[in-house]
Amino acid sequence: MKVTRRGLLTGAAVGGGLLVAWNFLPREFETPLSPGPEEIAYDAWLKIASDGVVTVAVPQLEMGQGVTTLLPQIVAMELGADWRQVAVEPAPVSGAYANLPLAVEWAPLWKPVIPALADDADDALLERWASENKFNVTAKGTSLAAYEMACRNAGASARAMLAKAAAERWDVPWEQCRAENGFIYHEGNRASFAELALESAGFSAPDPPPLLPEEPAERAPPSEMEGERVLDWPRLDLPSKVDGSYVFAGDVRLPDMVFAAIRHGPLNQSQLGTFDETFASGQRGLIQLVRGKRWLAAIAENWWAAEEALRRIAPRFVVERPVDSNEIVETLDAAVRRGVPTTIELRGAGDDNYAPDEARRYDVAPGVHATIETTTATARLSDGLLELWMAAQAPEAARQAAAKAIGLSASDVVLYPVAAGGSFDRRLDNQAAVEVALLAREAGRPVQLTWSRWQEHAASYPRPPVAALVGAELREEGSISQLRARIAAPSTMREFGERLFENTVSWAAIEAVAGEADPLAVEGFAQSYAIPDMVVQHIPVSLDLPTAPMRGGAHGYTCFFRESFIDEIAQEYEREPLSYRIAMLGQDAPMVDLLQRAGRLAAWDGGTRGSGQGLACHRMQLGEATGRIALVAQASAGEGGVRVRHLYAAVDIGRVVNRDIALQQIEGGLVFGLAQALGGATEYADGLPTHQRLAALGLPTLEDCPQITVELLDSDAAPFDPGEIGVPPVAPAVANAFFSATGLRLRRLPLLSAFA
């Protein structure tokens, strides 16, 4: 979205505020911000009130990643605002906030008529599609790439208008005024934003906006490694999260609201069968039961009463082909060994004349998202208007799905975004929007639906199971001349695209993409190493198990395959793993630097047998932005077996806007990667996951979490998302560390499942 080409006029707005009318193409959407009394809305991003409070609209879902601090910080830096007077407002669903970089990345999923016209974020047709479809989706760490420049433009435009208002007072050129800490200055003159806000509405912003010469960045202080940092831009959501006033989906309360629990059938395509509702007849607080085709819900005065009623009833479901882990394993095994592959990545001669002595087999079990907050949504249907309160990474898709479910137009559905207590891409799914809309229609009053932990595991779609064969042709000294990976996996992202963009049910989505290769299913395997001949192949596998993306995407397992394999080869040829990797990195000098830095942090001793040290590195790319990480894991035997004691990471994510948030996200990604490495997975029997509770997933607790040391490089390169980069290298680094500590080579995720 470009907000720089606009004409600025002033007019009265609802509630007594002032609205600056702005002009840009396409114009199929209304001005998204509504100013209150004594407040001016400058554009789609920014409001300033007569008390000096600067309110920034954030069109991305806050799910712990800090986006409700990051985007306002960019506006504040460009505007010259006082951070203590900056507030946040969740942006409404609007075409003004189209996420263009993600629209490019996901073009194969929404299937443009002419694919070549959707490969550039500046393309007018892509911009029109994203705006018309209100594509302000939160995913794949695209917030900065999508919105940084729009936020800078908004801040610069408002700063210029405030300066013009001050300059007219003082009869000086506005270009000579400066903004700092919520004031406009010129020599001895000073005026606050509070004084100037309403006056500034009478002026127009320059085109283009007068951006500051320095891009938003926060450099590393000398004492960062010692933990003595003073935060320049503390998180705006932190105080309310500490005192409990922060509003998550489960905190919504409406007058006359009732509460609902639900039971879903086994995966996949089950139907609700028989049940005896008299079993719940004595349940105090129960109001009614609502029968769906594939679920049964109970509505009560409180959630416990609804859940208890369903527990007593224990409804039965009928499913012809229930998901079964044994069948999944057999299907993947047949595919990876004998399936017809599609080549996704090809370098040099590929696998011509390729005859490896032995290929290594790696496997990944289905993994659940395991968010702290289970799925929750609230709905109110009144006079033909449906209102939704829910955490949604794809809010427009949620609106469309809810509208279709109860026969409304999407224009009759309003979604109020609330924060998510974790997501890991779980909130890209819209099942709850459909269910709560139907429940609100049946109840005739506001309803809050909350899935139990068991239902969260049973009804949500996991990370895909995967099987891979990786082999290589080796030179005499052990260096790799040819590398081939055969990766058998569902076409998860294509399947997900059918559900998101076509509003297709899970089994129809699986059928729609059957046999279609998915480049995103093998994404990340071919990164970094300058191996002359390489081929990466995807064997698409159709399973009865619906699958979904998870934090880190395919990188979470392709890095495990590659880095585990490379470590095995290095060990077999008695090559030191760090220098072995460096020798294959070719022109990727930044990765060489990171490997050396990580080695220094960890006092790397060569990964010798018994040292308990394991190494991995990875590179991720999004448009022009590149993220790199090198990681050393330290493991040792102790009470309860082998445990990870320390993670040492050297990370380059380009220009860092907020160091504290970047470090939080990198550390969070490392812990999430540890959860994927050691647990977070489930098997399926009779269509249901075998693990019903968080405690059964083997997730790391605070006691289990290793000490984490992160060296974050300063850079002027395009910023890369810090939330994804920490995930991929953990599993291979830990697997390699376990090998060093025990001599056992683990090739299945979760790693400890190899002992089952």
C-alpha positions in Angstrom: 0.0 0.0 0.0 1.3 3.5 -0.9 0.0 6.4 1.3 2.4 9.0 -0.1 0.3 10.1 -3.1 -2.6 11.8 -1.4 -4.5 15.0 -1.3 -5.1 16.3 2.2 -8.3 18.1 3.2 -10.0 18.6 6.5 -13.5 17.8 7.4 -15.7 17.0 10.4 -15.7 13.4 11.6 -18.1 11.4 13.7 -17.7 12.1 17.4 -16.3 15.6 17.0 -12.8 14.6 15.7 -11.1 15.7 12.5 -10.4 13.4 9.6 -7.8 14.1 7.0 -9.1 12.9 3.7 -6.6 10.9 1.8 -6.4 9.6 -1.7 -4.7 6.6 -3.1 -5.5 3.7 -5.4 -7.3 1.4 -5.2 -10.2 3.1 -3.5 -12.7 0.2 -2.8 -12.5 0.7 0.9 -13.4 3.3 3.4 -11.1 5.4 5.6 -10.3 2.8 8.3 -9.6 5.1 11.3 -12.3 7.0 13.1 -11.1 9.9 15.2 -12.7 10.6 18.6 -13.4 14.0 20.1 -10.5 16.4 20.0 -8.5 14.0 17.8 -7.3 14.1 14.3 -6.8 11.0 12.0 -4.0 11.7 9.6 -4.3 8.6 7.4 -4.8 4.8 7.8 -2.1 4.6 10.5 -2.0 7.6 12.8 -4.1 9.7 15.1 -3.1 12.5 17.4 -5.3 13.9 20.1 -5.4 17.4 21.7 -3.8 15.9 24.9 -0.8 14.8 22.8 -1.5 11.0 22.8 -0.4 9.5 19.5 -2.4 6.4 18.5 -1.0 4.0 15.9 -3.2 1.5 14.1 -1.7 -2.0 13.9 -3.2 -4.4 11.2 -1.3 -7.5 12.4 -2.3 -10.0 15.0 -0.4 -9.6 18.3 0.5 -13.1 19.4 3.5 -12.4 21.5 5.9 -11.3 18.7 5.7 -7.7 19.7 4.2 -6.2 16.5 2.1 -3.8 18.6 5.3 -2.2 19.7 7.4 -2.6 16.6 5.2 -0.7 14.1 4.3 2.1 16.5 8.0 2.5 17.3 8.7 3.1 13.6 5.9 5.7 13.4 7.2 7.3 16.6 10.8 7.4 15.4 9.8 9.1 12.1 7.3 11.4 13.8 9.6 12.5 16.7 7.0 11.4 19.3 7.4 10.9 23.0 7.3 7.1 23.4 5.5 7.6 26.8 2.5 9.1 24.9 2.2 6.5 22.2 -0.9 4.2 22.2 -2.0 1.3 20.0 -5.3 0.5 18.3 -6.0 -2.8 16.5 -6.7 -1.8 12.9 -10.0 -2.9 11.4 -10.1 -5.3 8.5 -9.4 -3.1 5.5 -7.8 -3.1 2.1 -5.7 -0.2 3.3 -3.4 -2.6 5.1 -2.8 -5.2 2.3 0.3 -7.4 3.1 1.9 -7.3 -0.4 5.1 -9.3 0.4 3.0 -12.1 1.7 0.7 -11.9 -1.3 3.8 -12.4 -3.5 5.0 -15.3 -1.3 1.6 -17.0 -1.3 0.8 -16.3 -5.0 0.8 -20.1 -5.8 -1.8 -20.5 -3.1 -4.3 -17.8 -4.2 -3.5 -18.7 -7.9 -3.5 -15.5 -9.9 -4.7 -15.8 -13.5 -1.4 -14.6 -14.8 1.3 -15.8 -12.2 4.0 -13.6 -13.7 2.0 -10.5 -12.6 2.1 -11.5 -9.0 5.9 -11.9 -8.5 6.6 -8.4 -7.4 5.2 -6.5 -4.4 5.1 -3.3 -6.5 2.9 -4.8 -9.2 -0.3 -2.8 -9.6 -2.5 -5.9 -10.3 -1.1 -7.7 -7.2 -1.7 -4.6 -5.1 -5.3 -4.4 -6.4 -6.0 -8.1 -5.6 -4.5 -7.8 -2.1 -6.5 -4.6 -1.4 -9.8 -5.8 -2.8 -9.4 -9.0 -0.7 -8.4 -7.2 2.4 -5.3 -9.3 2.7 -3.9 -8.1 5.9 -2.7 -11.5 7.0 -0.2 -12.0 9.8 2.3 -14.8 8.7 5.8 -15.6 7.7 7.4 -12.7 9.5 6.3 -10.2 6.9 5.2 -7.3 9.1 8.3 -5.1 8.6 8.6 -5.9 4.9 4.9 -5.1 4.4 4.4 -2.0 6.6 7.7 -0.3 7.6 7.6 2.1 4.7 3.9 2.9 5.2 4.5 3.6 8.9 7.5 5.8 8.0 5.4 7.7 5.5 2.6 8.2 8.0 5.0 9.5 10.6 6.8 11.8 8.2 3.6 13.3 6.8 2.2 14.0 10.2 5.5 15.5 11.3 5.5 17.9 8.3 1.9 18.9 9.0 2.7 19.6 12.7 5.7 21.6 11.6 3.6 23.7 9.2 1.2 24.5 11.9 4.0 25.6 14.2 5.8 27.5 11.4 2.7 29.5 10.7 2.6 30.5 14.4 6.2 31.6 14.4 6.3 32.9 10.8 9.3 30.7 9.9 9.9 28.2 7.1 8.4 24.8 8.2 11.4 23.0 6.8 13.6 24.6 9.4 11.5 23.1 12.3 12.4 19.8 13.9 10.4 17.3 15.9 11.7 15.7 19.0 10.1 14.0 22.1 6.6 15.2 21.2 7.5 18.8 20.4 8.2 21.0 17.4 11.2 23.2 17.8 12.6 26.2 15.9 15.5 28.1 17.6 14.0 29.3 20.9 10.4 28.4 20.0 8.7 25.2 21.1 5.2 23.8 20.8 3.8 20.4 21.8 2.0 18.0 19.5 -0.9 18.5 21.8 -1.0 22.2 21.0 -0.6 21.7 17.3 -2.6 18.6 16.5 -6.0 20.1 15.6 -4.4 23.1 13.8 -2.2 20.7 11.7 -5.4 19.4 10.0 -5.5 22.6 8.0 -2.3 21.8 6.2 -1.3 19.4 3.5 1.6 17.0 3.7 4.4 17.1 1.1 4.5 14.5 -1.6 6.6 12.6 -1.1 6.8 12.7 2.7 10.0 14.1 4.1 11.5 11.0 5.5 14.4 11.2 7.9 17.8 10.3 6.4 18.4 7.4 8.8 16.2 4.2 8.6 14.7 3.0 11.9 17.4 1.0 13.7 18.6 0.3 17.2 22.3 -0.5 17.5 23.9 -2.9 20.0 25.1 -1.3 23.2 28.5 -2.3 24.4 27.1 -4.0 27.5 24.5 -6.1 25.7 26.3 -9.4 26.4 26.5 -8.6 30.1 22.7 -8.1 30.3 23.0 -4.5 31.5 20.9 -3.0 28.8 18.4 -0.1 29.4 15.5 -0.5 27.0 15.0 2.5 24.7 11.7 1.2 23.4 10.0 -0.9 26.0 7.1 -3.0 24.8 3.7 -1.2 24.9 1.8 -4.3 25.8 4.1 -5.3 28.8 2.4 -3.4 31.7 -1.1 -4.7 30.9 0.2 -8.3 30.5 1.9 -8.0 33.8 -1.1 -6.7 35.7 -3.6 -9.0 33.9 -5.6 -6.3 32.2 -4.5 -7.2 28.6 -7.4 -8.6 26.6 -7.1 -12.0 25.0 -9.8 -13.8 23.2 -11.0 -15.5 26.4 -11.3 -12.2 28.3 -14.1 -10.8 26.1 -17.3 -10.3 28.1 -20.6 -9.1 26.7 -24.0 -8.4 28.3 -26.2 -11.5 28.5 -23.4 -13.7 27.2 -23.4 -17.5 27.5 -20.6 -20.0 27.1 -20.1 -23.0 24.9 -18.0 -26.1 24.8 -17.7 -28.5 21.9 -16.8 -32.0 20.8 -15.5 -32.7 17.4 -15.4 -36.0 15.6 -12.2 -37.9 14.7 -10.1 -36.9 11.7 -11.1 -36.9 8.9 -14.7 -36.4 7.6 -16.5 -37.9 10.6 -20.2 -37.3 11.2 -22.0 -36.9 14.5 -23.8 -40.2 15.4 -25.9 -41.1 18.3 -26.0 -39.5 21.7 -28.4 -39.5 24.7 -28.9 -35.9 25.8 -30.7 -37.1 29.0 -27.3 -37.9 30.4 -26.8 -34.2 30.9 -30.4 -33.4 32.0 -29.3 -32.8 35.6 -26.4 -30.5 34.7 -26.8 -27.3 36.5 -26.4 -24.2 34.2 -26.9 -26.1 31.0 -29.1 -24.1 28.5 -29.1 -26.0 25.3 -27.3 -28.4 23.0 -26.5 -27.5 19.4 -26.0 -30.2 16.9 -23.6 -29.7 13.9 -23.0 -32.2 11.2 -19.6 -33.0 12.6 -19.7 -31.7 16.1 -21.9 -31.3 19.2 -21.8 -28.2 21.3 -23.3 -27.4 24.7 -24.3 -23.8 25.7 -24.5 -23.0 29.4 -24.3 -20.2 31.9 -20.6 -21.0 32.4 -18.0 -22.9 30.4 -17.5 -25.7 33.0 -21.2 -26.6 32.9 -21.1 -26.8 29.1 -18.0 -29.0 29.2 -19.3 -31.2 31.9 -22.6 -31.8 30.0 -20.6 -33.0 27.0 -18.4 -35.2 29.2 -21.6 -36.9 30.5 -23.2 -37.2 27.1 -20.0 -38.6 25.4 -21.3 -38.3 21.8 -20.4 -40.9 19.3 -19.1 -40.1 15.8 -19.0 -42.2 12.6 -15.9 -42.1 10.3 -15.2 -44.4 7.4 -11.4 -43.9 7.2 -10.1 -42.7 10.6 -6.5 -41.4 10.6 -4.0 -43.9 11.8 -0.3 -43.4 12.4 0.7 -46.9 11.1 -1.0 -46.2 7.8 0.7 -42.7 7.6 4.1 -44.3 8.2 3.5 -47.0 5.5 2.3 -44.4 3.0 5.3 -42.1 3.6 7.7 -45.0 3.4 6.4 -46.2 0.1 6.4 -42.7 -1.3 10.0 -41.8 -0.3 11.3 -45.1 -1.6 9.3 -45.6 -4.8 7.2 -42.5 -5.4 7.5 -40.3 -8.5 9.3 -37.1 -7.5 9.0 -33.6 -8.8 12.3 -31.7 -8.9 12.0 -28.4 -7.0 15.6 -27.3 -6.8 18.2 -28.1 -9.4 21.9 -27.0 -9.4 24.6 -28.0 -11.9 24.1 -31.6 -13.2 21.7 -32.4 -10.5 21.8 -36.2 -9.9 23.1 -37.2 -13.3 25.3 -40.3 -12.8 24.4 -40.2 -9.2 25.1 -43.5 -7.4 25.6 -42.9 -3.6 26.8 -45.8 -1.5 24.1 -45.1 1.0 21.3 -42.7 1.6 20.3 -41.7 5.1 16.6 -41.8 6.1 15.1 -39.1 8.3 11.5 -38.9 9.6 9.3 -36.3 11.2 6.1 -37.1 13.2 3.0 -34.9 13.1 3.4 -32.0 15.5 0.7 -30.0 17.3 0.9 -26.2 17.7 0.2 -26.4 21.5 -0.6 -22.8 22.1 -1.0 -21.7 25.7 -4.5 -20.2 24.9 -6.8 -22.7 23.3 -9.1 -21.7 20.5 -11.6 -19.1 21.7 -14.1 -16.9 19.8 -17.1 -14.8 20.8 -20.0 -13.9 18.5 -23.2 -11.8 18.7 -25.9 -11.9 16.0 -28.4 -9.1 16.2 -30.6 -7.5 13.5 -28.7 -9.2 10.7 -25.3 -8.0 11.9 -22.8 -10.6 13.1 -20.0 -9.4 15.4 -17.0 -11.5 16.0 -14.3 -11.2 18.7 -11.4 -13.5 18.0 -7.7 -13.8 17.4 -7.3 -14.2 13.6 -4.2 -14.2 11.5 -6.4 -14.0 8.4 -9.3 -11.8 9.6 -11.0 -11.3 6.2 -11.0 -15.1 5.6 -12.6 -15.5 9.0 -15.3 -12.9 8.2 -16.0 -14.6 4.8 -16.2 -18.1 6.4 -18.6 -16.9 9.2 -20.8 -15.0 6.8 -21.1 -18.0 4.4 -22.0 -20.3 7.3 -25.1 -18.4 8.4 -26.1 -17.0 5.0 -24.9 -13.4 5.4 -23.0 -11.0 3.2 -19.4 -10.4 4.4 -20.4 -6.8 4.7 -22.7 -7.8 7.5 -19.9 -9.3 9.6 -17.7 -7.2 11.8 -14.5 -8.7 13.3 -13.0 -7.1 16.3 -9.4 -8.3 16.5 -8.1 -9.4 19.9 -4.6 -10.7 20.8 -3.7 -14.4 20.8 -2.0 -16.2 23.6 0.4 -17.7 21.2 -0.3 -19.0 17.7 2.7 -20.5 15.8 0.3 -20.2 12.7 -2.5 -21.9 14.5 -4.8 -18.8 14.1 -4.7 -19.0 10.4 -7.5 -21.5 10.7 -11.1 -20.4 10.6 -13.0 -23.4 12.1 -13.9 -21.5 15.2 -15.4 -18.5 13.3 -17.9 -20.8 11.6 -18.8 -22.7 14.7 -19.3 -19.6 16.9 -21.4 -17.9 14.2 -23.7 -20.9 14.1 -23.9 -21.1 17.9 -24.8 -17.4 18.1 -27.6 -17.9 15.6 -29.0 -20.8 17.6 -28.6 -19.2 21.0 -30.1 -15.8 20.0 -27.6 -14.1 22.3 -23.9 -13.6 22.5 -21.9 -16.8 22.8 -18.3 -17.4 23.7 -16.9 -20.7 22.4 -13.8 -22.2 24.0 -12.2 -25.4 22.9 -10.8 -27.6 25.7 -7.2 -28.7 25.5 -8.3 -32.1 24.3 -10.4 -30.6 21.5 -7.5 -28.3 20.6 -5.4 -31.4 20.0 -8.1 -33.5 18.4 -9.6 -31.0 15.9 -6.7 -28.7 14.9 -4.4 -29.7 12.0 -0.8 -30.7 12.8 2.5 -30.0 11.2 2.9 -32.5 8.4 4.6 -35.9 8.9 7.6 -36.2 6.6 10.0 -38.9 5.3 13.3 -38.0 3.6 16.2 -39.8 1.9 19.4 -37.8 1.7 22.4 -39.0 -0.2 25.6 -37.7 -1.6 28.5 -38.3 -4.0 31.7 -37.7 -2.1 35.2 -36.8 -3.1 38.1 -38.8 -1.7 38.7 -36.4 1.2 35.0 -36.4 2.1 33.7 -33.2 0.5 30.3 -33.3 -1.2 30.2 -33.1 -4.9 26.6 -34.1 -5.4 23.7 -33.9 -3.0 20.2 -35.3 -3.4 17.2 -35.1 -1.2 14.0 -37.0 -1.8 11.3 -35.6 0.6 7.9 -37.3 0.8 5.3 -35.1 2.5 1.8 -33.8 2.0 1.5 -30.6 -0.1 0.6 -28.8 3.1 0.7 -25.2 1.9 -1.3 -25.9 -1.2 -3.8 -27.8 1.0 -3.9 -24.9 3.4 -4.4 -22.5 0.5 -7.5 -24.3 -0.6 -8.9 -24.0 2.9 -7.9 -20.3 3.3 -8.7 -18.9 -0.1 -11.5 -21.2 -1.3 -13.1 -21.8 2.1 -12.8 -25.5 1.3 -13.4 -28.3 3.9 -10.3 -30.3 4.9 -11.0 -33.5 2.9 -11.9 -31.6 -0.2 -8.7 -29.5 0.1 -6.6 -32.7 0.3 -8.4 -34.1 -2.8 -8.0 -30.8 -4.7 -4.2 -30.9 -4.4 -3.6 -34.6 -4.7 -0.5 -35.3 -6.7 0.5 -31.6 -6.9 4.1 -31.0 -5.8 4.5 -28.1 -3.4 7.8 -26.1 -3.5 7.1 -24.8 0.0 7.1 -28.4 1.3 10.9 -28.6 0.7 11.8 -25.0 1.3 15.1 -24.3 2.9 17.0 -27.5 2.1 19.2 -26.1 -0.6 20.3 -23.0 1.4 23.8 -21.7 1.9 26.2 -24.5 0.7 27.9 -24.1 -2.6 27.7 -27.8 -3.5 28.2 -28.0 -7.3 25.5 -30.5 -8.2 22.3 -30.6 -6.1 18.7 -31.8 -6.6 15.9 -31.4 -4.1 12.7 -33.4 -4.9 9.3 -33.4 -3.5 7.1 -36.5 -3.6 3.6 -35.3 -2.8 1.7 -37.6 -0.5 -2.1 -37.7 0.1 -3.0 -38.6 3.6 -6.3 -38.7 5.4 -4.7 -36.4 7.9 -5.2 -32.7 7.2 -2.1 -30.7 7.8 -1.2 -27.1 8.4 1.8 -24.7 8.5 3.7 -24.2 11.8 6.2 -21.7 13.0 9.4 -22.1 10.9 7.5 -23.8 8.1 9.3 -26.5 6.1 12.6 -25.0 7.3 11.9 -26.7 10.7 12.5 -30.1 9.1 14.6 -29.5 6.0 17.4 -27.9 8.1 17.2 -31.0 10.3 17.7 -33.3 7.3 20.6 -31.3 5.8 22.5 -30.4 8.9 22.2 -33.8 10.4 23.4 -35.4 7.2 26.4 -33.1 6.8 27.4 -33.8 10.4 27.3 -37.5 9.8 29.5 -37.2 6.7 32.0 -35.0 8.6 32.2 -37.5 11.5 32.6 -40.5 9.2 35.5 -38.8 7.3 37.0 -37.4 10.5 36.5 -33.9 9.4 36.0 -31.2 12.0 32.3 -30.2 11.6 32.7 -26.4 11.7 35.6 -26.1 9.2 33.9 -28.8 7.1 30.9 -26.5 6.7 33.0 -23.4 6.1 34.8 -25.2 3.2 31.4 -25.7 1.5 30.0 -22.2 2.0 31.5 -20.7 -1.1 30.5 -17.1 -1.4 28.4 -16.9 1.8 31.0 -15.0 3.8 28.4 -13.8 6.4 27.6 -17.4 7.3 31.3 -18.2 7.7 31.5 -15.2 10.1 28.5 -16.5 12.1 29.9 -20.0 12.4 33.1 -18.6 13.8 31.3 -16.3 16.2 29.1 -19.2 17.4 32.2 -21.3 17.9 33.8 -18.6 20.0 30.7 -18.1 22.1 30.6 -21.8 22.9 34.3 -22.4 23.2 33.9 -25.0 20.4 36.3 -27.8 20.8 35.6 -29.5 17.4 32.6 -31.5 18.4 34.8 -34.4 19.6 33.3 -37.6 20.9 32.1 -37.0 24.5 32.2 -33.2 24.3 28.4 -33.0 24.0 28.6 -30.2 21.4 26.6 -30.1 18.2 26.6 -27.5 15.4 24.1 -26.4 12.8 23.5 -23.3 10.6 20.7 -22.1 8.4 19.7 -19.3 6.0 16.2 -18.0 5.3 15.1 -15.7 2.5 12.1 -13.4 2.1 12.2 -11.1 -0.8 15.4 -9.0 -0.4 15.7 -9.8 3.2 18.0 -12.6 4.5 18.3 -14.1 7.9 21.2 -16.3 9.0 22.0 -18.2 12.1 24.7 -20.4 13.4 24.0 -22.5 16.5 26.0 -24.6 18.9 24.1 -26.9 21.3 25.7 -28.2 24.5 24.3 -31.4 25.9 25.4 -33.6 28.7 24.2 -36.7 30.6 22.7 -36.2 34.0 19.7 -37.2 36.1 16.9 -38.1 33.8 19.2 -38.8 30.8 20.8 -36.5 28.2 19.8 -32.9 28.5 20.5 -29.7 26.5 22.4 -27.4 28.9 23.2 -24.4 26.7 22.4 -22.9 23.3 24.9 -20.5 21.7 23.6 -18.6 18.7 25.2 -16.0 16.4 22.4 -14.3 14.3 22.3 -11.8 11.5 18.8 -10.5 10.6 19.9 -7.3 8.9 18.9 -4.0 10.3 17.4 -4.4 13.8 14.6 -2.0 14.6 14.0 -3.1 18.3 16.8 -5.2 19.8 14.9 -6.3 22.8 12.0 -7.7 20.7 14.5 -9.3 18.3 16.4 -11.0 21.1 13.0 -12.1 22.7 11.9 -13.6 19.4 15.2 -15.3 18.6 15.2 -16.9 22.1 11.6 -17.8 21.7 12.3 -19.4 18.4 15.2 -21.4 19.9 12.9 -22.7 22.7 10.2 -23.5 20.1 12.8 -25.4 18.1 13.8 -27.3 21.2 10.1 -28.3 21.7 10.0 -29.6 18.1 13.3 -31.4 18.7 12.3 -33.2 21.9 8.5 -33.3 21.9 5.4 -31.5 20.6 4.4 -34.5 18.4 1.6 -37.0 18.6 0.5 -40.2 16.9 -3.0 -41.0 15.8 -5.3 -43.9 16.5 -8.9 -44.2 15.3 -8.7 -40.6 14.0 -7.7 -39.1 17.4 -4.4 -38.0 18.7 -2.9 -40.2 21.3 -1.8 -37.2 23.4 -4.7 -35.4 25.0 -2.8 -33.0 27.3 0.1 -30.6 27.2 1.9 -32.7 29.8 1.9 -35.6 27.3 3.7 -33.7 24.6 7.1 -33.5 26.3 7.4 -29.8 25.9 10.3 -28.1 27.7 9.4 -26.5 31.0 11.3 -23.7 32.6 13.5 -26.2 34.4 14.3 -27.9 31.1 15.1 -24.8 29.2 18.9 -24.4 28.6 20.8 -21.3 29.2 20.7 -19.2 26.0 23.4 -16.9 24.7 22.7 -14.8 21.6 25.1 -12.6 19.7 23.0 -10.4 17.4 25.0 -8.6 14.7 24.6 -5.0 13.7 23.8 -4.6 10.0 22.4 -2.2 7.5 20.8 -4.9 5.3 17.1 -5.2 4.8 15.5 -6.4 8.1 14.5 -10.1 8.4 12.0 -11.4 10.8 13.6 -12.6 14.1 10.7 -14.9 15.0 11.3 -17.6 12.4 15.1 -17.8 12.2 15.7 -19.4 15.6 13.5 -22.5 14.9 15.3 -24.5 12.1 18.8 -25.1 13.5 17.8 -26.4 16.9 16.8 -29.9 16.1 20.0 -30.7 14.1 22.3 -29.0 16.5 20.7 -30.9 19.4 20.8 -34.2 17.5 24.5 -33.6 16.7 25.1 -32.7 20.3 23.4 -35.9 21.5 25.6 -37.9 19.1 28.7 -36.3 20.5 27.6 -37.0 24.1 26.3 -40.6 23.6 27.4 -41.9 20.2 23.8 -42.5 19.2 22.7 -41.0 15.9 19.0 -39.9 16.0 17.2 -39.3 12.7 13.6 -38.9 13.8 11.7 -35.9 15.2 11.0 -35.8 18.0 14.5 -37.1 18.7 13.8 -39.2 21.7 11.0 -41.0 19.9 13.8 -43.0 18.3 13.9 -45.0 21.5 10.2 -46.0 21.3 
